[in-house]
């Protein structure tokens, strides 16, 4: 399973050493018209419409032989999840208070996420945990925070969350 926007490569491998060159064809959902004619079929920025079963075969270049149709490989494209960021407490915060920012991603297909928190559109994360706890906040923590997730041990990633605003007032 992949997320929309990802790049996917399907590879057709035919093991027949008696043929020096193959012309490849890729088919989707048992269509008779090929969707591609290369061995490595790359789909950049996949969409839900790319979901389906893909098969390939080969014809000998300049010859008459052809391979069987391959077994089907299933490509499932799902919507890239968007995290929801929240702040607790979500009321006025003063210097010295403890604040927790939480990043929640609803996606059953990913078993573990690695989280990143960003402040004020910085490209460098300020934290890499789902629950970013700031004990004894200071006025300098004031800003807009966003989070995203990357699949642990995988290549998929979420969208960036909408920003939540943390405003820290001086001591009460």
ABEGO torsion letter per residue (X at the ends): XBBBGBBBBBBBBBBBAABABBBBBBBBGGBABBABABABBBBBGBBAAABEBBBBBBBBBGBABBBBBBBBBBBBBBBBBBBBBBBOBABBBBBGBBBBBBBBBBBAABABBBBBBBBGGBABBABABABBBBBGBBAAABEBBBBBBBBBGBABBBBBBBBBBBBBBBBX
